[in-house]
């Protein structure tokens, strides 16, 4: 029953995002609306992570399976893409390098911020420890 409930919640969010997409006066992807809606529900506490954790993990673990139709579609349009193979390869290589660089920079920044926060916590702990020692001496 728990699995059906989790799938129901995820499908309800997907359905609601498609309804919102149809109502909007401009084009906006329902998948992005759904992610924003799910984030808003999680942040506000309207939805707890435990309600969707197992099914969300399952979907993330099997994400590659959902890209198969896109790969097959590329094969269907191979004659159209054949004329611009060089440009596509260049775009793929450049975007991959940029993605690697931005990811590496983000990880370095995150580690630097985490270390800075850790150092402050250590300093605060040392100060409180020192204050405790001084009080015990008195």
Buried (B, 14 or more C-beta within 10 A) or exposed (E): EEEEEBBEBBEEBBEBBBEBBEEEEEEEEBEEBBEEBBEEBBEEEEBEEEBBEEBBEEBEEEEEEEEEEEEEEEEEEEEEEEEEEEEEEEEEEEEEEEEEEEEEEEEEEEEEEEEEEEEEEEEEEEEEEEEEEEEEEE
